[in-house]
């Protein structure tokens, strides 16, 4: 598999991102970025790119010898960005809004490292279109009671019990889970071999 010339550090505590990197055979350590995620940005693509860059650079400062991967995922319905729910009522509001409709999941990713005293950054985002079933309120409440939605953008986990809410996706499934790992892999390979995809 891919042999990186520097150690890889994941600037995220997300177990889903950790599992996806492990799935494709990458070796890495985890150092969670503790940054303020409140940005005055209402465009989802720009927001996730900015947050991924902020997280990656915060961790790069602690690991200048490494390649750092920062990521951020949001759900966007029409013009509204949906992060993680504040409580069960917030989760129900989000899931009710998404039920029977189409939304988009954006993940921003930044890969960065130091070279000759300079930061080298590669920031990008991936968007996946998701159509949800029109699920009755009682079933949404049953799902919320499992606790699964509480740490998920948009209040659902496609890789868990929330899979029953999803009708169709167009694009990268893993992006909805929290990391477009195939694109990350290709860009890391490009860094190693000095090529672009």
Beta strands, then each sheet from edge to edge (+ up, - down):
strand 1: 8-10
strand 2: 29-30
strand 3: 67-77
strand 4: 80-82
strand 5: 102-115
strand 6: 118-132
strand 7: 166-170
sheet 1: 2+ 1+ 3+ 4-
sheet 2: 2+ 1+ 3+ 5- 6+ 7-
end
